[in-house]
Amino acid sequence: MRKMDLWLILSVVTVAAVAVVLTMGSSDDSYAEGGSCGEQLTWDYDGNGKLTITGFGSMDE
C-alpha cells in the first residue's frame, strides 16, 4: 500500500508541475500594442485580436 500511495502522490505532483509550466508559457504579453506603419499611418492592436489601421498614404513594407 505504501508504494501505491507514493506513486499517487508523485503522479499528482508531476501533473501539477506540468500544468504550472504550461500556463506560464501561455501568458506571453510581449506583443506590440501599436505603432506607425507609414508617414501618416498608425496601427493599434487591442489584445483581443482586433487590429486597427488609421490614416492615409503608403504603408511601409
Order of alpha helices (4+ residues) and beta strands (2+ residues): alpha-beta-beta-beta
